[in-house]
């Protein structure tokens, strides 16, 4: 199948498929016309790539893990260093989440402190501002 058909069957844009090829994740044959030709197995490969990307893996990590992928879901054969790679990525994500959590707490502290200063500087007012009065229709006609 040509790249357009693979795109239609997987829902992945052609430029992304070319990117996967450039990253060594897809290996199409070249037909006599020079066009990329993909086998039926490319549909499953693209699904595996998308699932692994969704899991937060880099294309480099996916290139390493892809030969271990056996199905459309998270099915991986226990290839050498597979678990070490997955655990390493999970640890990196956990560290990133911890950093984001600390940053969020610090930012919330700034927001809370600033809101207190605004409240002290501009205390709430119990007086409802007056409603502006409309000029009488006779005055409007005279002004026009």
N, C-alpha and C positions, 0 to 999 in steps of 0.2 A: 504494500500500500504506500501511497505517496504521503508526504508530510501533512497535506491538507486533510486527508482522510484520517490520519492518526490524530490530528487536532480535533476533528469532529467527534471521533469515537471516545476521546479522553476528556474533552472539554478544556484542554491545555492549548494555549495560543502557540502558533508556529514559531514565534521568536523565542518562546521559552523552550520549545523542543530543540531548537538550534543551540540554545545555551546549554541544555543538558548534554548535547553531543559534544560541544566544545569542552565541557567539564569531564568528558570521558564516561558519562552515565548511559548514553545511548550510542549504539554503533550501527547506523544504517549502512546498507550496501549502496553502491552507486550503480544505477542502471546505465545502459548504453548511451542514454541521452544526458547523463550526468546528474539526473535527479536523484534525491535520496529515496531509497526504497526500504521500507520497514516490514519485517515479518509480523505475523499475528501476535507473537509473543511480546512485541513492543507495547501493546496496550497494557498488559500486566506490568511490565517494567515501569511504564510511566505512572501507573497507580502506586507501585511500590515507592518510587521516587517521591511522589506527592505526599504519601503517608509519612515517609521518613523526614521530609522537610517540615511537615506539620508537627512532628515530634521535636522539632528544634535542632535537628542535625544539619551540619554544613554539607555542602556538596562534596567536599573532600572526605568527610566521614562517610557519606552515602556511597561514594565510589569504593571505599574500603568494605562497607557492609553489604552492598548490593548483591555480590555473588552468594551471600548467605541467605538472601530473601527467597522464600519458597512460595508464598501465596500473596493474595491481595491485602490481607490484614497484617497485623504485627506478628508474622510467622517467620522466624529466622532459625536456620540450622546453627547448631553450636560450632561455628567456625573458630579457629584460633584467634585469640585476643578480642573476640566479639564482645563478651561481657565486660572486659576491661574498658573498651571504647564506650560502650553504652553507660557504664557506671561513671566513667570520667565526664561524659557530657551531662549526666544527671547531677553530678556534684557541682559542675560549673553553673548549671541552671539554679541550683539551690543557693549557691553563693551570690548569684545575681539577684535572686529574689530577696535575700537577706539585705543586700545593699540597697535595693529599691525600698524595702520596708523601713530601713533606717532613714533614708532620704525623705520618705513620706512623713515619718514622725517629726523630723527636723522642720520640714516645710509647714506642717500643721502647727508646730510651736510658733513659728513666725506669723502665721495667719491669726492665731488666737491672740498673741501679744499685740498685734497691730489692731485687731478688732477692739481690744480693751482700750487702747489709746484713743481710738476714734470715739468710742462710747464716752470716755472721760472728757474729751475735747468738745464733743457735740452731744450733750445729753439729750435723751428723748424729750420731745416737747409734748405736753399734755393738751396744748391749745390747738384746736383744729383751725387751719387757716380759713379765712373767710372766702366764700364763693364769690367770684367776680360777678358783678351785676351787669346785665346787658342794658345798653341804652334803650330808652323808650322808642317805639317804632316811629313816632312823630319826629324825634331828634334825628333818626337815621335818614328819613326822607328829606329833612331840611339840610343835612350835611351833604347829600348827594347831588 
